């Protein structure tokens, strides 16, 4: 399991050579889709079949088909057998 200190993440999917895979992008500010600020880190999971998200309030962006998680202190990401598990630790308002 990997732990990342981050303020916000975008979780999405993209297609490469006909295969779908998941990505998680880490940012140092909330609502990163509204900014031109570059990400802190980009994680890609080419063998991913699904992503499970725990302990988070999320935003689903219909236009981009992405999930945004704001107000994070940190996240933990675990990848096993084609499954990515994300556990968020948020500053709940």
C-alpha positions as CSV (number, residue, x, y, z in Angstrom):
1,X,0.0,0.0,0.0
2,X,1.3,3.5,-0.9
3,X,0.4,6.6,1.0
4,X,0.4,10.1,-0.6
5,X,-0.1,13.5,1.1
6,X,-2.2,15.5,-1.3
7,X,-5.0,18.0,-1.2
8,X,-7.1,16.7,-4.1
9,X,-7.2,13.9,-6.7
10,X,-8.8,13.2,-10.0
11,X,-9.6,9.5,-10.8
12,X,-10.5,8.6,-14.3
13,X,-9.9,6.2,-17.1
14,X,-8.4,6.4,-20.6
15,X,-8.0,4.1,-23.5
16,X,-4.6,3.1,-24.9
17,X,-4.2,0.7,-27.8
18,X,-7.8,-0.4,-27.3
19,X,-7.4,-1.2,-23.6
20,X,-8.9,0.8,-20.8
21,X,-6.9,1.6,-17.7
22,X,-7.3,3.8,-14.6
23,X,-5.3,6.8,-13.6
24,X,-5.1,8.9,-10.4
25,X,-3.7,12.4,-10.5
26,X,-2.5,14.1,-7.3
27,X,-2.8,17.9,-6.8
28,X,-1.9,20.4,-4.1
29,X,-5.1,22.4,-4.5
30,X,-8.9,21.8,-4.4
31,X,-10.9,21.7,-7.6
32,X,-7.9,21.0,-9.8
33,X,-10.2,20.9,-12.9
34,X,-10.7,24.6,-12.6
35,X,-7.0,25.4,-12.6
36,X,-4.1,25.3,-15.1
37,X,-1.7,24.3,-12.3
38,X,0.2,21.1,-13.2
39,X,-0.4,17.9,-11.1
40,X,2.0,16.9,-8.3
41,X,2.0,13.2,-9.5
42,X,0.3,11.0,-12.1
43,X,-0.3,7.3,-11.3
44,X,-1.4,4.9,-14.0
45,X,-2.8,1.4,-13.5
46,X,-2.8,-0.5,-16.8
47,X,-4.0,-3.8,-15.3
48,X,-7.0,-2.3,-13.5
49,X,-10.4,-3.8,-13.8
50,X,-12.1,-1.6,-11.2
51,X,-11.5,1.1,-8.6
52,X,-13.0,1.1,-5.1
53,X,-13.2,4.3,-3.1
54,X,-13.7,4.4,0.6
55,X,-14.1,7.2,3.2
56,X,-14.5,10.0,0.7
57,X,-17.0,12.7,-0.3
58,X,-16.6,12.8,-4.1
59,X,-17.7,14.9,-7.1
60,X,-18.5,13.2,-10.4
61,X,-17.7,15.3,-13.5
62,X,-20.2,14.2,-16.2
63,X,-18.5,16.2,-18.9
64,X,-15.1,14.5,-18.3
65,X,-16.3,11.3,-16.8
66,X,-13.9,11.8,-13.9
67,X,-14.2,11.6,-10.1
68,X,-12.8,14.5,-8.1
69,X,-12.0,14.2,-4.4
70,X,-11.2,17.4,-2.5
71,X,-10.2,18.4,1.0
72,X,-7.8,15.5,1.5
73,X,-5.1,15.2,4.1
74,X,-3.8,12.0,2.4
75,X,-4.8,9.0,0.4
76,X,-3.8,5.3,0.5
77,X,-3.7,3.4,-2.7
78,X,-3.5,-0.4,-2.8
79,X,-3.4,-2.4,-6.1
80,X,-4.0,-6.1,-6.1
81,X,-5.1,-8.5,-8.9
82,X,-6.5,-5.9,-11.2
83,X,-8.3,-3.9,-8.4
84,X,-7.3,-0.5,-7.1
85,X,-8.5,0.5,-3.6
86,X,-8.4,4.1,-2.6
87,X,-8.9,5.2,1.0
88,X,-9.2,8.9,1.6
89,X,-8.6,10.9,4.7
90,X,-10.5,14.2,4.4
91,X,-10.9,17.4,6.3
92,X,-14.6,17.1,6.7
93,X,-16.5,20.4,6.7
